[in-house]
Amino acid sequence: MTVNVPVHFKDEELSPGLKRGGVLNVVIHDLGLVVDAAQIPEEIVVSLEGLEVGDNIHLSQLKLPKGATAVDSDDITIATIVAPSALKSAEGEADDAEGEAAEGAEG
């Protein structure tokens, strides 16, 4: 039987990337599984422990229930930890300021 099972995340407090302000970007909210009707799981739980900004969680990293296989055979991305937009824009402004300072020194 083919079913969609919700993906839930745990251990946010154990993720250094999230502690520093990173954001969990969930790509797949429900995972398609082929599983026996008597063995349908309520959810797939993914631990975020140890993950840093820039880390990705792929299908191959998930522990699927016994007897279950993913509908998608590719190693799809389930979620990523990204830098918050405020941090990205602050870094971009710092890069721009450095570039302008270098141009001023050359001229």
DSSP file (Angstrom, degrees, kcal/mol; ACC not computed):
  #  RESIDUE AA STRUCTURE BP1 BP2  ACC     N-H-->O    O-->H-N    N-H-->O    O-->H-N    TCO  KAPPA ALPHA  PHI   PSI    X-CA   Y-CA   Z-CA
    1    1 A M              0   0    0      0, 0.0    34,-2.9     0, 0.0     2,-0.5   0.000 360.0 360.0 360.0 139.9    0.0    0.0    0.0
    2    2 A T  E     +A   34   0A   0     32,-0.2     2,-0.3    30,-0.0    32,-0.2  -0.888 360.0 164.3-103.1 127.3    1.3    3.5   -0.8
    3    3 A V  E     -A   33   0A   0     30,-2.7    30,-3.3    -2,-0.5     2,-0.5  -0.940  37.1-123.4-137.6 157.1    0.7    6.2    1.8
    4    4 A N  E     -A   32   0A   0     -2,-0.3    28,-0.2    28,-0.2    -2,-0.0  -0.921  28.9-166.2-101.2 127.0    1.9    9.7    2.7
    5    5 A V  E     -A   31   0A   0     26,-2.5    26,-3.1    -2,-0.5    38,-0.1  -0.947  22.8-114.4-117.0 130.5    3.3    9.9    6.2
    6    6 A P  E     -A   30   0A   0      0, 0.0    38,-2.6     0, 0.0     2,-0.5  -0.327  23.0-137.8 -64.6 143.6    4.0   13.2    7.9
    7    7 A V  E     -c   44   0B   0     22,-2.9     2,-0.3    36,-0.2    38,-0.2  -0.904  22.9-173.9-102.5 126.0    7.6   14.1    8.7
    8    8 A H  E     -c   45   0B   0     36,-3.1    38,-2.8    -2,-0.5     2,-0.4  -0.894  12.5-141.1-120.3 151.6    8.2   15.7   12.1
    9    9 A F  E     +c   46   0B   0     -2,-0.3     2,-0.3    36,-0.2    38,-0.2  -0.880  19.1 178.6-116.4 143.6   11.5   17.1   13.5
   10   10 A K  E     +c   47   0B   0     36,-2.6    38,-2.3    -2,-0.4    39,-0.2  -0.830  53.2  48.6-133.9 172.4   12.9   16.8   17.0
   11   11 A D    >   +     0   0    0     -2,-0.3     3,-1.5    36,-0.2    39,-0.2   0.801  53.5 152.9  67.1  33.4   16.0   17.9   19.0
   12   12 A E  G >  S+     0   0    0      1,-0.3     3,-1.6     2,-0.2     6,-0.2   0.879  72.2  58.1 -56.5 -37.5   15.9   21.5   17.8
   13   13 A E  G 3  S+     0   0    0      1,-0.3    -1,-0.3     5,-0.1    -2,-0.1   0.635 101.6  56.0 -70.1 -12.7   17.6   22.5   21.1
   14   14 A L  G <  S+     0   0    0     -3,-1.5    36,-2.7     4,-0.0    -1,-0.3   0.284  84.4  97.7-101.1   8.6   20.5   20.2   20.2
   15   15 A S    <>  -     0   0    0     -3,-1.6     4,-2.3    34,-0.3     3,-0.3  -0.871  57.3-161.9-100.5 110.8   21.2   21.8   16.8
   16   16 A P  H  > S+     0   0    0      0, 0.0     4,-1.6     0, 0.0    36,-0.2   0.864  92.1  56.1 -57.6 -35.8   24.1   24.3   17.0
   17   17 A G  H  4>S+     0   0    0     34,-2.4     5,-2.5     1,-0.2    35,-0.2   0.896 109.7  43.6 -64.1 -41.2   22.9   25.9   13.7
   18   18 A L  H >45S+     0   0    0     33,-0.5     3,-1.6    -3,-0.3    -1,-0.2   0.861 109.4  57.4 -72.1 -35.8   19.4   26.6   15.1
   19   19 A K  H 3<5S+     0   0    0     -4,-2.3    -1,-0.2     1,-0.3    -2,-0.2   0.853 104.2  53.5 -62.0 -33.5   20.7   27.8   18.4
   20   20 A R  T 3<5S-     0   0    0     -4,-1.6    -1,-0.3    -5,-0.2    -2,-0.2   0.303 134.5 -86.8 -86.1  10.3   22.7   30.5   16.5
   21   21 A G  T < 5S+     0   0    0     -3,-1.6    -3,-0.2     1,-0.2    -2,-0.1   0.478  77.7 149.1 102.3   2.6   19.6   31.7   14.7
   22   22 A G      < -     0   0    0     -5,-2.5     2,-0.4    -6,-0.2    -1,-0.2  -0.218  39.8-130.1 -63.7 162.0   19.5   29.3   11.7
   23   23 A V  E     -D   82   0C   0     59,-3.2    59,-2.7     2,-0.0     2,-0.6  -0.951   8.7-126.3-121.5 134.8   16.1   28.4   10.3
   24   24 A L  E     -D   81   0C   0     -2,-0.4     2,-0.8    57,-0.2    57,-0.2  -0.707  22.8-163.1 -78.7 118.6   14.8   25.0    9.6
   25   25 A N  E     -D   80   0C   0     55,-3.3    55,-2.0    -2,-0.6     2,-0.5  -0.889   7.5-154.5-105.7 102.5   13.6   24.9    5.9
   26   26 A V  E     +D   79   0C   0     -2,-0.8    53,-0.3    53,-0.2     3,-0.1  -0.675  19.7 173.7 -82.8 120.9   11.3   21.9    5.5
   27   27 A V  S    S+     0   0    0     51,-2.3     2,-0.6    -2,-0.5    52,-0.2   0.843  72.2  38.9 -92.0 -42.6   11.2   20.7    1.9
   28   28 A I        +     0   0    0     50,-2.2    -1,-0.3     1,-0.1     3,-0.1  -0.946  55.4 171.4-115.7 114.4    9.2   17.5    2.3
   29   29 A H  S    S+     0   0    0     -2,-0.6   -22,-2.9     1,-0.3     2,-0.4   0.779  76.5  31.1 -89.7 -30.7    6.3   17.7    4.8
   30   30 A D  E    S-A    6   0A   0    -24,-0.3     2,-0.5    13,-0.0    -1,-0.3  -0.998  74.7-149.0-131.3 130.6    4.8   14.3    3.9
   31   31 A L  E     -A    5   0A   0    -26,-3.1   -26,-2.5    -2,-0.4     2,-0.5  -0.868  15.6-130.4-104.4 127.1    6.9   11.3    2.7
   32   32 A G  E     -A    4   0A   0     -2,-0.5    39,-2.7   -28,-0.2    40,-0.4  -0.624  34.0-179.5 -75.7 124.6    5.4    8.8    0.3
   33   33 A L  E     -AB   3  70A   0    -30,-3.3   -30,-2.7    -2,-0.5     2,-0.6  -0.941  29.6-142.5-126.7 147.3    6.0    5.2    1.5
   34   34 A V  E     +AB   2  69A   0     35,-3.2    35,-1.9    -2,-0.4     2,-0.3  -0.959  45.9 148.3-103.9 118.1    5.2    1.8    0.3
   35   35 A V        -     0   0    0    -34,-2.9    33,-0.1    -2,-0.6     5,-0.1  -0.983  53.6 -88.6-151.3 153.9    4.3   -0.2    3.4
   36   36 A D    >   -     0   0    0     -2,-0.3     3,-2.2    31,-0.2     4,-0.2  -0.418  41.6-120.6 -63.0 140.2    2.1   -3.1    4.5
   37   37 A A  G >  S+     0   0    0      1,-0.3     3,-0.7     2,-0.2    -1,-0.1   0.795 113.7  53.4 -56.1 -30.9   -1.3   -1.8    5.6
   38   38 A A  G 3  S+     0   0    0      1,-0.2    -1,-0.3     0, 0.0    -2,-0.1   0.601 109.3  49.9 -79.8 -10.5   -0.8   -3.2    9.1
   39   39 A Q  G <  S+     0   0    0     -3,-2.2    -1,-0.2    28,-0.1    -2,-0.2   0.149  70.5 141.6-115.6  18.4    2.5   -1.4    9.5
   40   40 A I    <   -     0   0    0     -3,-0.7     2,-0.1    -4,-0.2    -3,-0.0  -0.466  45.5-137.9 -66.4 120.1    1.6    2.2    8.5
   41   41 A P        -     0   0    0      0, 0.0     3,-0.1     0, 0.0    -1,-0.1  -0.455   6.6-136.3 -77.8 153.4    3.6    4.5   10.7
   42   42 A E  S    S-     0   0    0      1,-0.2     2,-0.3    -2,-0.1    -2,-0.0   0.821  81.6 -13.1 -74.1 -31.6    1.9    7.6   12.2
   43   43 A E        -     0   0    0    -38,-0.1     2,-0.5   -13,-0.0    -1,-0.2  -0.983  57.5-120.7-161.4 162.7    4.9    9.8   11.5
   44   44 A I  E     -c    7   0B   0    -38,-2.6   -36,-3.1    -2,-0.3     2,-0.5  -0.983  32.6-153.0-110.2 124.0    8.6    9.8   10.5
   45   45 A V  E     -c    8   0B   0     -2,-0.5     2,-0.5    18,-0.2    18,-0.3  -0.863   8.6-166.6-105.5 129.8   10.7   11.5   13.1
   46   46 A V  E     -c    9   0B   0    -38,-2.8   -36,-2.6    -2,-0.5     2,-0.3  -0.959  13.7-138.8-118.3 127.2   13.9   13.2   12.2
   47   47 A S  E     -c   10   0B   0     -2,-0.5   -36,-0.2   -38,-0.2   -38,-0.0  -0.675   9.0-165.6 -85.2 137.2   16.5   14.4   14.7
   48   48 A L    >   +     0   0    0    -38,-2.3     3,-1.9    -2,-0.3   -30,-0.2   0.273  39.5 142.7 -99.9   7.9   18.2   17.7   14.2
   49   49 A E  T 3  S+     0   0    0      1,-0.3   -34,-0.3   -39,-0.2   -37,-0.1  -0.250  72.0   3.2 -56.8 128.9   20.9   17.0   16.8
   50   50 A G  T 3  S+     0   0    0    -36,-2.7    -1,-0.3     1,-0.2     2,-0.2   0.398  91.2 143.7  81.3  -2.3   24.3   18.3   15.8
   51   51 A L    <   -     0   0    0     -3,-1.9   -34,-2.4     4,-0.0   -33,-0.5  -0.510  31.0-160.4 -80.1 140.1   23.2   20.1   12.6
   52   52 A E    >   -     0   0    0     -2,-0.2     3,-2.2   -36,-0.2    29,-0.3  -0.609  37.4 -73.0-108.7 167.7   24.8   23.4   11.6
   53   53 A V  T 3  S+     0   0    0      1,-0.3    29,-0.2    -2,-0.2    -1,-0.1  -0.441 123.6  29.8 -58.7 132.3   23.7   26.2    9.2
   54   54 A G  T 3  S+     0   0    0     27,-3.9    -1,-0.3     1,-0.4     2,-0.1   0.228  90.0 129.4  97.6 -12.6   24.1   24.8    5.7
   55   55 A D    <   -     0   0    0     -3,-2.2    26,-2.3    26,-0.2    -1,-0.4  -0.477  42.3-154.7 -76.3 147.8   23.5   21.2    6.6
   56   56 A N  E     -E   80   0C   0     24,-0.2     2,-0.5    -2,-0.1    24,-0.2  -0.893   9.6-143.1-119.5 150.5   20.9   19.2    4.7
   57   57 A I  E     -E   79   0C   0     22,-3.1    21,-3.5    -2,-0.3    22,-1.3  -0.975  24.9-167.2-112.8 121.3   18.9   16.1    5.6
   58   58 A H  E >   -E   77   0C   0     -2,-0.5     3,-1.9    19,-0.3     4,-0.5  -0.696  34.7-109.4-108.3 160.3   18.5   13.7    2.8
   59   59 A L  G >  S+     0   0    0     17,-2.5     3,-1.6     1,-0.3    16,-0.1   0.861 116.3  62.1 -52.7 -40.5   16.1   10.7    2.3
   60   60 A S  G 3  S+     0   0    0      1,-0.3    -1,-0.3    16,-0.2    15,-0.0   0.701  98.6  57.6 -63.7 -18.4   19.1    8.3    2.7
   61   61 A Q  G <  S+     0   0    0     -3,-1.9    -1,-0.3     2,-0.1    -2,-0.2   0.602  87.0  98.2 -86.8 -12.4   19.7    9.6    6.2
   62   62 A L  S <  S-     0   0    0     -3,-1.6     2,-0.9    -4,-0.5   -16,-0.1  -0.497  71.0-135.2 -79.6 144.4   16.2    8.7    7.5
   63   63 A K        -     0   0    0    -18,-0.3   -18,-0.2    -2,-0.2     3,-0.1  -0.863  28.0-158.9 -96.5 104.6   15.5    5.6    9.4
   64   64 A L        -     0   0    0     -2,-0.9     3,-0.1     1,-0.1   -20,-0.0  -0.499  27.6 -91.3 -82.0 152.6   12.4    4.2    7.8
   65   65 A P    >   -     0   0    0      0, 0.0     3,-2.3     0, 0.0    -1,-0.1  -0.230  58.4 -79.9 -59.7 152.8   10.1    1.8    9.6
   66   66 A K  T 3  S+     0   0    0      1,-0.3     3,-0.1    -3,-0.1    -3,-0.0  -0.296 118.6  14.4 -56.3 130.4   10.8   -1.9    9.1
   67   67 A G  T 3  S+     0   0    0      1,-0.3     2,-0.3    -3,-0.1    -1,-0.3   0.365 100.6 118.9  86.2  -5.0    9.4   -3.1    5.8
   68   68 A A    <   -     0   0    0     -3,-2.3     2,-0.4   -33,-0.1    -1,-0.3  -0.738  39.5-174.0 -96.8 142.0    8.8    0.4    4.5
   69   69 A T  E     -B   34   0A   0    -35,-1.9   -35,-3.2    -2,-0.3     2,-0.2  -0.978  29.1-109.3-130.2 148.6   10.4    1.8    1.3
   70   70 A A  E     -B   33   0A   0     -2,-0.4   -37,-0.3   -37,-0.2   -39,-0.0  -0.497  14.2-139.2 -75.7 142.9   10.2    5.4    0.0
   71   71 A V  S    S+     0   0    0    -39,-2.7     2,-0.5    -2,-0.2    -1,-0.1   0.900  92.3  69.5 -65.2 -41.6    8.2    6.0   -3.2
   72   72 A D        -     0   0    0    -40,-0.4     4,-0.1     1,-0.1    -2,-0.1  -0.688  66.1-167.0 -82.1 121.8   10.9    8.3   -4.4
   73   73 A S        +     0   0    0     -2,-0.5    -1,-0.1     2,-0.1     2,-0.1   0.635  61.9  90.8 -85.7 -13.2   14.0    6.4   -5.3
   74   74 A D  S    S-     0   0    0      1,-0.1     2,-1.8   -15,-0.0   -15,-0.1  -0.408  91.6-109.2 -76.8 159.0   16.2    9.5   -5.5
   75   75 A D        -     0   0    0    -16,-0.1    -1,-0.1    -2,-0.1    -2,-0.1  -0.539  52.9-173.8 -86.4  71.5   18.1   10.8   -2.5
   76   76 A I        -     0   0    0     -2,-1.8   -17,-2.5    -4,-0.1     2,-0.5  -0.202  28.3-105.3 -69.4 157.0   15.8   13.8   -2.1
   77   77 A T  E     - E   0  58C   0    -19,-0.2   -19,-0.3     1,-0.2     3,-0.1  -0.720  30.3-176.4 -83.3 128.7   16.4   16.6    0.3
   78   78 A I  E     -     0   0C   0    -21,-3.5   -51,-2.3    -2,-0.5   -50,-2.2   0.847  65.6 -20.2 -90.7 -43.4   13.9   16.5    3.3
   79   79 A A  E     -DE  26  57C   0    -22,-1.3   -22,-3.1   -53,-0.3    -1,-0.4  -0.981  54.8-153.1-160.9 161.7   15.0   19.7    5.0
   80   80 A T  E     -DE  25  56C   0    -55,-2.0   -55,-3.3    -2,-0.3     2,-0.6  -0.949  18.7-130.0-136.1 157.7   17.9   22.2    5.3
   81   81 A I  E     -D   24   0C   0    -26,-2.3   -27,-3.9    -2,-0.3     2,-0.3  -0.958  36.7-175.9-109.2 116.8   19.2   24.5    8.0
   82   82 A V  E     -D   23   0C   0    -59,-2.7   -59,-3.2    -2,-0.6     3,-0.1  -0.737  30.8 -99.7-113.5 158.1   19.6   27.9    6.4
   83   83 A A        -     0   0    0     -2,-0.3   -61,-0.1   -61,-0.2   -62,-0.1  -0.488  49.4-101.5 -70.2 144.5   21.0   31.2    7.7
   84   84 A P     >  -     0   0    0      0, 0.0     4,-2.2     0, 0.0     3,-0.5  -0.341  28.8-116.0 -65.3 152.1   18.2   33.7    8.7
   85   85 A S  H  > S+     0   0    0      1,-0.2     4,-2.6     2,-0.2     5,-0.2   0.828 115.1  58.0 -61.1 -32.5   17.5   36.4    6.2
   86   86 A A  H  > S+     0   0    0      2,-0.2     4,-1.9     1,-0.2    -1,-0.2   0.902 108.4  46.0 -63.7 -40.0   18.7   39.1    8.6
   87   87 A L  H  > S+     0   0    0     -3,-0.5     4,-2.3     2,-0.2    -2,-0.2   0.912 112.1  51.1 -68.3 -42.4   22.1   37.4    8.9
   88   88 A K  H  X S+     0   0    0     -4,-2.2     4,-2.4     1,-0.2    -2,-0.2   0.926 112.0  46.1 -60.5 -45.6   22.3   37.0    5.1
   89   89 A S  H  X S+     0   0    0     -4,-2.6     4,-2.4     1,-0.2    -1,-0.2   0.872 111.2  52.3 -68.9 -35.0   21.5   40.7    4.5
   90   90 A A  H  X S+     0   0    0     -4,-1.9     4,-2.0    -5,-0.2    -1,-0.2   0.899 111.0  47.7 -65.5 -39.7   24.0   41.8    7.1
   91   91 A E  H  X S+     0   0    0     -4,-2.3     4,-2.4     2,-0.2    -2,-0.2   0.907 111.4  50.8 -65.9 -41.0   26.7   39.7    5.5
   92   92 A G  H  X S+     0   0    0     -4,-2.4     4,-2.3     1,-0.2    -2,-0.2   0.899 110.3  48.9 -63.5 -41.6   25.8   41.1    2.1
   93   93 A E  H  X S+     0   0    0     -4,-2.4     4,-2.4     2,-0.2    -1,-0.2   0.886 110.7  50.9 -65.6 -38.6   26.0   44.7    3.4
   94   94 A A  H  X S+     0   0    0     -4,-2.0     4,-2.2     2,-0.2    -2,-0.2   0.906 110.4  49.2 -65.1 -40.9   29.4   43.9    5.0
   95   95 A D  H  X S+     0   0    0     -4,-2.4     4,-2.3     2,-0.2    -2,-0.2   0.911 111.5  49.6 -63.0 -42.9   30.7   42.5    1.7
   96   96 A D  H  X S+     0   0    0     -4,-2.3     4,-2.5     1,-0.2    -2,-0.2   0.910 110.7  49.8 -62.3 -43.3   29.4   45.6   -0.2
   97   97 A A  H  X S+     0   0    0     -4,-2.4     4,-2.3     1,-0.2    -1,-0.2   0.898 110.9  49.3 -64.3 -40.7   31.1   47.9    2.3
   98   98 A E  H  X S+     0   0    0     -4,-2.2     4,-2.2     2,-0.2    -1,-0.2   0.910 111.3  49.7 -64.5 -41.1   34.4   46.0    2.0
   99   99 A G  H  X S+     0   0    0     -4,-2.3     4,-2.2     1,-0.2    -2,-0.2   0.912 111.9  47.6 -64.0 -43.1   34.2   46.2   -1.8
  100  100 A E  H  X S+     0   0    0     -4,-2.5     4,-2.3     2,-0.2    -1,-0.2   0.882 111.1  51.5 -66.1 -38.0   33.5   49.9   -1.8
  101  101 A A  H  X S+     0   0    0     -4,-2.3     4,-1.8     2,-0.2    -1,-0.2   0.895 110.2  49.1 -65.3 -39.9   36.4   50.5    0.6
  102  102 A A  H  X S+     0   0    0     -4,-2.2     4,-1.5     2,-0.2    -2,-0.2   0.902 111.0  49.8 -66.2 -40.3   38.7   48.6   -1.6
  103  103 A E  H  X S+     0   0    0     -4,-2.2     4,-1.6     1,-0.2    -2,-0.2   0.903 110.0  51.3 -64.6 -40.7   37.6   50.6   -4.7
  104  104 A G  H  < S+     0   0    0     -4,-2.3    -1,-0.2     1,-0.2    -2,-0.2   0.855 108.4  51.6 -64.0 -36.1   38.1   53.9   -2.8
  105  105 A A  H  < S+     0   0    0     -4,-1.8    -1,-0.2     1,-0.2    -2,-0.2   0.832 110.1  49.2 -70.6 -32.0   41.6   52.8   -1.8
  106  106 A E  H  <        0   0    0     -4,-1.5    -1,-0.2     1,-0.2    -2,-0.2   0.837 360.0 360.0 -74.6 -32.9   42.5   52.0   -5.4
  107  107 A G     <        0   0    0     -4,-1.6    -1,-0.2    -5,-0.1    -2,-0.2   0.451 360.0 360.0 -81.6 360.0   41.2   55.3   -6.8
